[in-house]
Amino acid sequence: VGSAKQAAAMAKAATIAKTVNLYLLDTGTSAPSDDFDLEILLLSPDEGGGPSGPYLERAEDIIDPWGNQYEIIVPGDVNASFDVLSWGEDGQPGGEGPNEDITQ
């Protein structure tokens, strides 16, 4: 990973992945559903979030350094149950350099 933005995207994706795992643990599920939306991590239990929600404080917590929302892929290509993904600077799958996808 080359740039500071890519390093930040990787760290943030890792944090989101850990947070998804906390949510799964709290809800007693082993893997996210196919239609899992990362926005659920921002909700309190009253709003439909997990029992200990919100798991992330701000809406920006699920936005990559290029202003795009991270995506969750179920099941994952890299990890068994799910991947948290940033498409890089171009916001498109694939690419090299600053456009390289970041997966955790």
N, CA, C and O atoms as a GROMACS GRO file, in nm:
protein
  416
    1VAL      N    1   0.086  -0.119   0.000
    1VAL     CA    2   0.000   0.000   0.000
    1VAL      C    3   0.089   0.123   0.000
    1VAL      O    4   0.177   0.137   0.084
    2GLY      N    5   0.065   0.211  -0.094
    2GLY     CA    6   0.156   0.323  -0.117
    2GLY      C    7   0.128   0.448  -0.038
    2GLY      O    8   0.212   0.489   0.042
    3SER      N    9   0.015   0.512  -0.058
    3SER     CA   10  -0.007   0.645  -0.004
    3SER      C   11  -0.060   0.644   0.139
    3SER      O   12  -0.102   0.541   0.192
    4ALA      N   13  -0.055   0.763   0.200
    4ALA     CA   14  -0.110   0.778   0.334
    4ALA      C   15  -0.260   0.751   0.334
    4ALA      O   16  -0.313   0.694   0.429
    5LYS      N   17  -0.330   0.793   0.226
    5LYS     CA   18  -0.474   0.768   0.219
    5LYS      C   19  -0.501   0.618   0.213
    5LYS      O   20  -0.596   0.570   0.274
    6GLN      N   21  -0.417   0.543   0.140
    6GLN     CA   22  -0.437   0.398   0.131
    6GLN      C   23  -0.412   0.333   0.267
    6GLN      O   24  -0.485   0.242   0.306
    7ALA      N   25  -0.310   0.380   0.339
    7ALA     CA   26  -0.283   0.326   0.473
    7ALA      C   27  -0.400   0.357   0.566
    7ALA      O   28  -0.440   0.272   0.646
    8ALA      N   29  -0.453   0.479   0.556
    8ALA     CA   30  -0.568   0.517   0.640
    8ALA      C   31  -0.690   0.433   0.604
    8ALA      O   32  -0.764   0.391   0.692
    9ALA      N   33  -0.711   0.408   0.474
    9ALA     CA   34  -0.825   0.327   0.430
    9ALA      C   35  -0.813   0.185   0.483
    9ALA      O   36  -0.912   0.126   0.524
   10MET      N   37  -0.692   0.131   0.483
   10MET     CA   38  -0.671  -0.005   0.532
   10MET      C   39  -0.700  -0.013   0.682
   10MET      O   40  -0.764  -0.107   0.729
   11ALA      N   41  -0.651   0.086   0.757
   11ALA     CA   42  -0.673   0.088   0.902
   11ALA      C   43  -0.822   0.102   0.934
   11ALA      O   44  -0.874   0.035   1.023
   12LYS      N   45  -0.890   0.190   0.861
   12LYS     CA   46  -1.032   0.212   0.885
   12LYS      C   47  -1.112   0.088   0.849
   12LYS      O   48  -1.206   0.052   0.921
   13ALA      N   49  -1.077   0.021   0.739
   13ALA     CA   50  -1.146  -0.102   0.699
   13ALA      C   51  -1.128  -0.209   0.806
   13ALA      O   52  -1.221  -0.284   0.835
   14ALA      N   53  -1.008  -0.218   0.864
   14ALA     CA   54  -0.982  -0.316   0.971
   14ALA      C   55  -1.069  -0.285   1.092
   14ALA      O   56  -1.123  -0.376   1.155
   15THR      N   57  -1.083  -0.157   1.126
   15THR     CA   58  -1.168  -0.117   1.239
   15THR      C   59  -1.313  -0.153   1.211
   15THR      O   60  -1.382  -0.204   1.299
   16ILE      N   61  -1.360  -0.127   1.090
   16ILE     CA   62  -1.498  -0.161   1.055
   16ILE      C   63  -1.519  -0.312   1.066
   16ILE      O   64  -1.621  -0.357   1.118
   17ALA      N   65  -1.422  -0.390   1.016
   17ALA     CA   66  -1.434  -0.536   1.021
   17ALA      C   67  -1.445  -0.584   1.166
   17ALA      O   68  -1.526  -0.671   1.197
   18LYS      N   69  -1.363  -0.526   1.256
   18LYS     CA   70  -1.371  -0.562   1.398
   18LYS      C   71  -1.507  -0.524   1.455
   18LYS      O   72  -1.565  -0.598   1.535
   19THR      N   73  -1.558  -0.408   1.413
   19THR     CA   74  -1.687  -0.361   1.462
   19THR      C   75  -1.800  -0.452   1.414
   19THR      O   76  -1.893  -0.481   1.489
   20VAL      N   77  -1.793  -0.497   1.288
   20VAL     CA   78  -1.893  -0.592   1.237
   20VAL      C   79  -1.890  -0.719   1.321
   20VAL      O   80  -1.995  -0.775   1.354
   21ASN      N   81  -1.769  -0.766   1.356
   21ASN     CA   82  -1.758  -0.886   1.439
   21ASN      C   83  -1.821  -0.865   1.576
   21ASN      O   84  -1.884  -0.956   1.629
   22LEU      N   85  -1.804  -0.748   1.636
   22LEU     CA   86  -1.869  -0.717   1.764
   22LEU      C   87  -2.021  -0.721   1.749
   22LEU      O   88  -2.091  -0.778   1.832
   23TYR      N   89  -2.070  -0.661   1.642
   23TYR     CA   90  -2.214  -0.661   1.614
   23TYR      C   91  -2.265  -0.805   1.602
   23TYR      O   92  -2.368  -0.840   1.660
   24LEU      N   93  -2.193  -0.888   1.527
   24LEU     CA   94  -2.234  -1.028   1.509
   24LEU      C   95  -2.237  -1.102   1.642
   24LEU      O   96  -2.329  -1.178   1.670
   25LEU      N   97  -2.136  -1.078   1.724
   25LEU     CA   98  -2.129  -1.140   1.856
   25LEU      C   99  -2.249  -1.098   1.941
   25LEU      O  100  -2.313  -1.182   2.005
   26ASP      N  101  -2.279  -0.968   1.942
   26ASP     CA  102  -2.391  -0.916   2.020
   26ASP      C  103  -2.526  -0.968   1.973
   26ASP      O  104  -2.618  -0.986   2.053
   27THR      N  105  -2.538  -0.993   1.843
   27THR     CA  106  -2.668  -1.036   1.790
   27THR      C  107  -2.676  -1.188   1.779
   27THR      O  108  -2.779  -1.242   1.738
   28GLY      N  109  -2.568  -1.258   1.815
   28GLY     CA  110  -2.569  -1.404   1.814
   28GLY      C  111  -2.572  -1.464   1.675
   28GLY      O  112  -2.620  -1.576   1.656
   29THR      N  113  -2.520  -1.391   1.576
   29THR     CA  114  -2.514  -1.443   1.440
   29THR      C  115  -2.369  -1.471   1.402
   29THR      O  116  -2.277  -1.405   1.451
   30SER      N  117  -2.349  -1.569   1.316
   30SER     CA  118  -2.214  -1.610   1.282
   30SER      C  119  -2.157  -1.533   1.163
   30SER      O  120  -2.035  -1.522   1.149
   31ALA      N  121  -2.244  -1.480   1.078
   31ALA     CA  122  -2.198  -1.405   0.962
   31ALA      C  123  -2.303  -1.302   0.924
   31ALA      O  124  -2.422  -1.321   0.953
   32PRO      N  125  -2.262  -1.192   0.861
   32PRO     CA  126  -2.360  -1.093   0.819
   32PRO      C  127  -2.449  -1.149   0.707
   32PRO      O  128  -2.407  -1.237   0.632
   33SER      N  129  -2.570  -1.096   0.698
   33SER     CA  130  -2.661  -1.137   0.591
   33SER      C  131  -2.610  -1.080   0.458
   33SER      O  132  -2.529  -0.987   0.457
   34ASP      N  133  -2.658  -1.134   0.348
   34ASP     CA  134  -2.617  -1.087   0.215
   34ASP      C  135  -2.647  -0.940   0.195
   34ASP      O  136  -2.577  -0.871   0.121
   35ASP      N  137  -2.752  -0.890   0.260
   35ASP     CA  138  -2.792  -0.750   0.242
   35ASP      C  139  -2.750  -0.663   0.361
   35ASP      O  140  -2.808  -0.557   0.384
   36PHE      N  141  -2.649  -0.707   0.436
   36PHE     CA  142  -2.601  -0.631   0.552
   36PHE      C  143  -2.558  -0.492   0.508
   36PHE      O  144  -2.485  -0.477   0.409
   37ASP      N  145  -2.602  -0.390   0.579
   37ASP     CA  146  -2.566  -0.251   0.549
   37ASP      C  147  -2.482  -0.198   0.664
   37ASP      O  148  -2.523  -0.205   0.780
   38LEU      N  149  -2.365  -0.145   0.633
   38LEU     CA  150  -2.276  -0.093   0.738
   38LEU      C  151  -2.342   0.017   0.820
   38LEU      O  152  -2.300   0.041   0.932
   39GLU      N  153  -2.442   0.083   0.766
   39GLU     CA  154  -2.510   0.190   0.839
   39GLU      C  155  -2.575   0.141   0.968
   39GLU      O  156  -2.599   0.220   1.059
   40ILE      N  157  -2.605   0.011   0.976
   40ILE     CA  158  -2.665  -0.044   1.099
   40ILE      C  159  -2.571  -0.026   1.218
   40ILE      O  160  -2.616  -0.023   1.333
   41LEU      N  161  -2.440  -0.015   1.190
   41LEU     CA  162  -2.342   0.003   1.297
   41LEU      C  163  -2.352   0.142   1.361
   41LEU      O  164  -2.298   0.164   1.469
   42LEU      N  165  -2.422   0.233   1.294
   42LEU     CA  166  -2.438   0.370   1.344
   42LEU      C  167  -2.567   0.388   1.425
   42LEU      O  168  -2.591   0.495   1.481
   43LEU      N  169  -2.649   0.282   1.431
   43LEU     CA  170  -2.781   0.293   1.494
   43LEU      C  171  -2.783   0.244   1.638
   43LEU      O  172  -2.712   0.150   1.674
   44SER      N  173  -2.866   0.308   1.718
   44SER     CA  174  -2.888   0.262   1.854
   44SER      C  175  -2.987   0.145   1.849
   44SER      O  176  -3.050   0.123   1.746
   45PRO      N  177  -3.000   0.069   1.959
   45PRO     CA  178  -3.097  -0.041   1.959
   45PRO      C  179  -3.239   0.006   1.924
   45PRO      O  180  -3.312  -0.065   1.856
   46ASP      N  181  -3.278   0.125   1.971
   46ASP     CA  182  -3.413   0.178   1.942
   46ASP      C  183  -3.434   0.202   1.793
   46ASP      O  184  -3.547   0.196   1.744
   47GLU      N  185  -3.325   0.231   1.722
   47GLU     CA  186  -3.334   0.263   1.579
   47GLU      C  187  -3.317   0.139   1.491
   47GLU      O  188  -3.316   0.150   1.368
   48GLY      N  189  -3.303   0.021   1.554
   48GLY     CA  190  -3.286  -0.101   1.477
   48GLY      C  191  -3.143  -0.153   1.473
   48GLY      O  192  -3.114  -0.249   1.402
   49GLY      N  193  -3.055  -0.090   1.549
   49GLY     CA  194  -2.916  -0.136   1.557
   49GLY      C  195  -2.902  -0.252   1.654
   49GLY      O  196  -3.001  -0.300   1.710
   50GLY      N  197  -2.780  -0.298   1.672
   50GLY     CA  198  -2.754  -0.409   1.763
   50GLY      C  199  -2.774  -0.371   1.908
   50GLY      O  200  -2.788  -0.253   1.940
   51PRO      N  201  -2.775  -0.471   1.997
   51PRO     CA  202  -2.802  -0.449   2.139
   51PRO      C  203  -2.709  -0.348   2.207
   51PRO      O  204  -2.750  -0.281   2.301
   52SER      N  205  -2.584  -0.337   2.162
   52SER     CA  206  -2.489  -0.244   2.224
   52SER      C  207  -2.464  -0.122   2.136
   52SER      O  208  -2.371  -0.045   2.161
   53GLY      N  209  -2.546  -0.104   2.032
   53GLY     CA  210  -2.524   0.006   1.937
   53GLY      C  211  -2.548   0.142   1.997
   53GLY      O  212  -2.610   0.152   2.103
   54PRO      N  213  -2.500   0.247   1.934
   54PRO     CA  214  -2.426   0.240   1.808
   54PRO      C  215  -2.282   0.191   1.829
   54PRO      O  216  -2.219   0.218   1.932
   55TYR      N  217  -2.232   0.119   1.731
   55TYR     CA  218  -2.098   0.062   1.738
   55TYR      C  219  -1.994   0.158   1.683
   55TYR      O  220  -1.876   0.151   1.718
   56LEU      N  221  -2.038   0.249   1.596
   56LEU     CA  222  -1.951   0.355   1.544
   56LEU      C  223  -2.020   0.488   1.575
   56LEU      O  224  -2.142   0.496   1.575
   57GLU      N  225  -1.942   0.590   1.600
   57GLU     CA  226  -1.995   0.718   1.646
   57GLU      C  227  -2.052   0.806   1.536
   57GLU      O  228  -2.159   0.864   1.551
   58ARG      N  229  -1.979   0.817   1.425
   58ARG     CA  230  -2.015   0.915   1.322
   58ARG      C  231  -2.034   0.848   1.188
   58ARG      O  232  -1.974   0.744   1.160
   59ALA      N  233  -2.118   0.908   1.104
   59ALA     CA  234  -2.141   0.857   0.968
   59ALA      C  235  -2.009   0.849   0.891
   59ALA      O  236  -1.992   0.761   0.806
   60GLU      N  237  -1.916   0.940   0.919
   60GLU     CA  238  -1.786   0.939   0.850
   60GLU      C  239  -1.705   0.813   0.880
   60GLU      O  240  -1.611   0.780   0.808
   61ASP      N  241  -1.742   0.742   0.987
   61ASP     CA  242  -1.668   0.622   1.025
   61ASP      C  243  -1.680   0.510   0.923
   61ASP      O  244  -1.600   0.416   0.923
   62ILE      N  245  -1.780   0.518   0.833
   62ILE     CA  246  -1.794   0.415   0.730
   62ILE      C  247  -1.765   0.472   0.591
   62ILE      O  248  -1.803   0.413   0.490
   63ILE      N  249  -1.697   0.588   0.587
   63ILE     CA  250  -1.661   0.654   0.461
   63ILE      C  251  -1.510   0.646   0.444
   63ILE      O  252  -1.434   0.677   0.536
   64ASP      N  253  -1.466   0.604   0.325
   64ASP     CA  254  -1.322   0.591   0.301
   64ASP      C  255  -1.258   0.729   0.277
   64ASP      O  256  -1.330   0.828   0.264
   65PRO      N  257  -1.124   0.736   0.272
   65PRO     CA  258  -1.057   0.866   0.256
   65PRO      C  259  -1.091   0.940   0.127
   65PRO      O  260  -1.060   1.059   0.114
   66TRP      N  261  -1.154   0.872   0.032
   66TRP     CA  262  -1.191   0.936  -0.095
   66TRP      C  263  -1.338   0.975  -0.097
   66TRP      O  264  -1.390   1.017  -0.201
   67GLY      N  265  -1.407   0.961   0.015
   67GLY     CA  266  -1.546   1.006   0.026
   67GLY      C  267  -1.650   0.903  -0.015
   67GLY      O  268  -1.768   0.938  -0.029
   68ASN      N  269  -1.611   0.777  -0.033
   68ASN     CA  270  -1.705   0.671  -0.069
   68ASN      C  271  -1.733   0.583   0.052
   68ASN      O  272  -1.645   0.562   0.136
   69GLN      N  273  -1.855   0.531   0.061
   69GLN     CA  274  -1.886   0.440   0.171
   69GLN      C  275  -1.814   0.307   0.149
   69GLN      O  276  -1.810   0.254   0.038
   70TYR      N  277  -1.759   0.254   0.256
   70TYR     CA  278  -1.702   0.120   0.250
   70TYR      C  279  -1.814   0.023   0.214
   70TYR      O  280  -1.931   0.048   0.243
   71GLU      N  281  -1.777  -0.087   0.153
   71GLU     CA  282  -1.875  -0.190   0.121
   71GLU      C  283  -1.841  -0.317   0.198
   71GLU      O  284  -1.726  -0.340   0.235
   72ILE      N  285  -1.942  -0.398   0.220
   72ILE     CA  286  -1.920  -0.527   0.283
   72ILE      C  287  -1.962  -0.633   0.181
   72ILE      O  288  -2.071  -0.627   0.124
   73ILE      N  289  -1.874  -0.729   0.159
   73ILE     CA  290  -1.898  -0.836   0.063
   73ILE      C  291  -1.918  -0.965   0.142
   73ILE      O  292  -1.832  -1.005   0.220
   74VAL      N  293  -2.034  -1.030   0.122
   74VAL     CA  294  -2.069  -1.152   0.195
   74VAL      C  295  -2.100  -1.262   0.094
   74VAL      O  296  -2.184  -1.240   0.007
   75PRO      N  297  -2.038  -1.379   0.100
   75PRO     CA  298  -1.918  -1.409   0.179
   75PRO      C  299  -1.798  -1.338   0.117
   75PRO      O  300  -1.805  -1.289   0.004
   76GLY      N  301  -1.690  -1.332   0.192
   76GLY     CA  302  -1.573  -1.260   0.144
   76GLY      C  303  -1.489  -1.337   0.045
   76GLY      O  304  -1.496  -1.460   0.038
   77ASP      N  305  -1.409  -1.264  -0.031
   77ASP     CA  306  -1.311  -1.325  -0.120
   77ASP      C  307  -1.182  -1.352  -0.045
   77ASP      O  308  -1.113  -1.451  -0.071
   78VAL      N  309  -1.148  -1.264   0.049
   78VAL     CA  310  -1.025  -1.275   0.126
   78VAL      C  311  -1.050  -1.348   0.258
   78VAL      O  312  -0.976  -1.439   0.295
   79ASN      N  313  -1.155  -1.306   0.327
   79ASN     CA  314  -1.192  -1.367   0.455
   79ASN      C  315  -1.315  -1.455   0.433
   79ASN      O  316  -1.393  -1.431   0.342
   80ALA      N  317  -1.331  -1.555   0.516
   80ALA     CA  318  -1.438  -1.653   0.494
   80ALA      C  319  -1.578  -1.592   0.499
   80ALA      O  320  -1.657  -1.609   0.406
   81SER      N  321  -1.611  -1.520   0.607
   81SER     CA  322  -1.750  -1.477   0.622
   81SER      C  323  -1.780  -1.344   0.552
   81SER      O  324  -1.888  -1.329   0.495
   82PHE      N  325  -1.687  -1.248   0.555
   82PHE     CA  326  -1.711  -1.119   0.489
   82PHE      C  327  -1.581  -1.043   0.470
   82PHE      O  328  -1.482  -1.067   0.539
   83ASP      N  329  -1.582  -0.952   0.373
   83ASP     CA  330  -1.473  -0.858   0.351
   83ASP      C  331  -1.529  -0.717   0.365
   83ASP      O  332  -1.643  -0.691   0.326
   84VAL      N  333  -1.449  -0.626   0.420
   84VAL     CA  334  -1.481  -0.484   0.417
   84VAL      C  335  -1.389  -0.424   0.311
   84VAL      O  336  -1.268  -0.448   0.311
   85LEU      N  337  -1.448  -0.346   0.220
   85LEU     CA  338  -1.379  -0.308   0.099
   85LEU      C  339  -1.391  -0.159   0.069
   85LEU      O  340  -1.499  -0.101   0.080
   86SER      N  341  -1.279  -0.099   0.031
   86SER     CA  342  -1.277   0.034  -0.030
   86SER      C  343  -1.230   0.013  -0.173
   86SER      O  344  -1.134  -0.061  -0.197
   87TRP      N  345  -1.295   0.078  -0.268
   87TRP     CA  346  -1.258   0.063  -0.409
   87TRP      C  347  -1.142   0.154  -0.446
   87TRP      O  348  -1.104   0.160  -0.563
   88GLY      N  349  -1.083   0.225  -0.349
   88GLY     CA  350  -0.970   0.314  -0.380
   88GLY      C  351  -1.016   0.447  -0.435
   88GLY      O  352  -1.135   0.480  -0.432
   89GLU      N  353  -0.920   0.524  -0.486
   89GLU     CA  354  -0.948   0.662  -0.527
   89GLU      C  355  -1.052   0.672  -0.638
   89GLU      O  356  -1.133   0.764  -0.639
   90ASP      N  357  -1.052   0.577  -0.733
   90ASP     CA  358  -1.146   0.585  -0.846
   90ASP      C  359  -1.286   0.534  -0.813
   90ASP      O  360  -1.379   0.554  -0.891
   91GLY      N  361  -1.302   0.468  -0.695
   91GLY     CA  362  -1.434   0.419  -0.657
   91GLY      C  363  -1.481   0.303  -0.743
   91GLY      O  364  -1.600   0.270  -0.741
   92GLN      N  365  -1.392   0.241  -0.818
   92GLN     CA  366  -1.427   0.132  -0.909
   92GLN      C  367  -1.348   0.006  -0.872
   92GLN      O  368  -1.236   0.016  -0.822
   93PRO      N  369  -1.406  -0.112  -0.896
   93PRO     CA  370  -1.332  -0.237  -0.870
   93PRO      C  371  -1.204  -0.244  -0.953
   93PRO      O  372  -1.200  -0.198  -1.068
   94GLY      N  373  -1.100  -0.302  -0.894
   94GLY     CA  374  -0.972  -0.319  -0.963
   94GLY      C  375  -0.891  -0.191  -0.961
   94GLY      O  376  -0.929  -0.093  -0.897
   95GLY      N  377  -0.781  -0.192  -1.031
   95GLY     CA  378  -0.698  -0.073  -1.040
   95GLY      C  379  -0.565  -0.092  -0.970
   95GLY      O  380  -0.546  -0.185  -0.892
   96GLU      N  381  -0.475  -0.002  -1.002
   96GLU     CA  382  -0.341  -0.006  -0.944
   96GLU      C  383  -0.308   0.130  -0.884
   96GLU      O  384  -0.378   0.228  -0.908
   97GLY      N  385  -0.201   0.134  -0.806
   97GLY     CA  386  -0.158   0.261  -0.744
   97GLY      C  387  -0.270   0.314  -0.655
   97GLY      O  388  -0.325   0.240  -0.573
   98PRO      N  389  -0.304   0.444  -0.670
   98PRO     CA  390  -0.407   0.502  -0.584
   98PRO      C  391  -0.546   0.444  -0.606
   98PRO      O  392  -0.634   0.460  -0.521
   99ASN      N  393  -0.567   0.378  -0.720
   99ASN     CA  394  -0.698   0.318  -0.750
   99ASN      C  395  -0.711   0.175  -0.700
   99ASN      O  396  -0.815   0.112  -0.718
  100GLU      N  397  -0.605   0.123  -0.637
  100GLU     CA  398  -0.606  -0.016  -0.589
  100GLU      C  399  -0.713  -0.036  -0.483
  100GLU      O  400  -0.730   0.047  -0.394
  101ASP      N  401  -0.784  -0.148  -0.494
  101ASP     CA  402  -0.887  -0.182  -0.394
  101ASP      C  403  -0.819  -0.220  -0.262
  101ASP      O  404  -0.710  -0.277  -0.261
  102ILE      N  405  -0.885  -0.189  -0.153
  102ILE     CA  406  -0.833  -0.221  -0.020
  102ILE      C  407  -0.935  -0.310   0.049
  102ILE      O  408  -1.051  -0.272   0.066
  103THR      N  409  -0.890  -0.429   0.089
  103THR     CA  410  -0.980  -0.528   0.149
  103THR      C  411  -0.927  -0.570   0.285
  103THR      O  412  -0.808  -0.594   0.302
  104GLN      N  413  -1.018  -0.578   0.381
  104GLN     CA  414  -0.982  -0.628   0.516
  104GLN      C  415  -1.083  -0.732   0.557
  104GLN      O  416  -1.073  -0.787   0.666
   0.00000   0.00000   0.00000
